[in-house]
C-alpha cells in the first residue's frame, strides 16, 4: 500500500489535543493498513521516530431514514494513536495547541486587568 494512501487525516479533538501535549498523536488511517505500514508512513511523511502504535477500529452504525424507509449504514473507521520519541512533535497538532495557549494568555491578561481595576477603585 502506498504511503500517501495510508494516512487519511489527523484527528483534531479535545482528547487528541490533550494527548498531543503528552506526545501521543491520533490519525485516521486506511482500514486495511497494519501497524508496520502505518509506522512507516507516518515516519516518512512527518520525519519523526515512533516508539509505540495503538490501533482502534470503531464500529459503523446503521440509521433508518424515515422518509424513504431504508437503512443507511455509516462506515467504520480505523484510528492509529502514535507515541513519538521524547523531544519530537508533529507541527499540525502543535499549531492547534498553540492557539489554545494564546487564548489562555489572553484570558489571563483580561483577569489581571480586572484585578488592577478593582484594586484602583
N, C-alpha and C positions, 0 to 999 in steps of 0.2 A: 504494500500500500504506500502511496506517495505521501511525503511529509506534509505538504500543504493541504491534503485531504483529511488528515487525521484530526487536527485541531480545528474545531468548528468556531468557537469563540470563548473568551474568558467569561466567567460568571461574576458579575458585579452585583453583590447584595450586601446587606449589613453583616451577615455572618461571614461571607467570604472576605470582606474588607477587614473584619476583626481578626480572622485567621491570617490574612496577609501581613498584618503587623507582627505576627509571630513567625513568619517565614513559610506559611503554607498557602499555596495559590490554587484556585479552583478553575478548571476548564471544562467546557462541554466538548466531548470528543466523539469520534465516529464509533458506533456501537460495536463494530466488528474488530476494532483495534485492540491489541493486547497491551500489557504493561510495558514490555520492552519497546514496542513500536511507539507508544506514547512518550516514553522517556527519550528515545532518540529524536523524535520530532520536536519536543519542547527544548531539548538541549541545542538542537540545530537552529531553531527559529530565534530563541531568546539568548543564546550563548551563556548558559548558566550550567552549574553542576547540580544534579538531582541526587538526593540521598534516599528518598522514600517516595513511593507512589501508592495511593489507595484509590480503587475504582468503586463506583456505585452506579447501579442501573436502577432507575426509577420506573415503576410500572405505569404504563399508559392507562388512561381511564376511558370509559365509554359514557356518552351522554345521549339522551334521547331528544331529538328535535321535535317539539310538539306540533309545529305547523305541518311538517311533512310526515311525521310518524316513523321516521327511521333512526337507527342508532348511528352516532358519529363517534369514531374512535380517535382519541388523541394518542399519538405515538410515544413510546417510551424513550428516555434519554439516558446517556451514559456520561457520568461526571468523573473527572480524574482530579484528586486532591494531591498536589505535588509539594513535597517538602524540599527546600533548597539547602545547600551547604551554607554554613554561617558566613555572614558578610555579603551575601548575594541577594539581589532583589530583581523584580521584573517591573519595568517602567510603567506599564499600563495600570497596574494596581497602585503604584506609588503616586501617580497623578491624582487618583481618587482619594487616597489617604491624605494627600497634601491639601486638597480642597476642604476636607473635614477639619484639619488643623488650622487652616486660615479662618474658618468660621468660628472655631473655638477662641482664637485670638481676638477676633472682633467682639465676641461676647464678653470676654474678659476686659477689654478696653472700655466697653459700654458700662460694665459693672463698676469699674474703677472711677469713671466719670460720675456715675450716680452717687457713689460713696463720697467723692470730693464735694459734690454739690450739697449733699446732706450735711457734711461737716461744715461747710461755709455758711449755711443758714443758721 
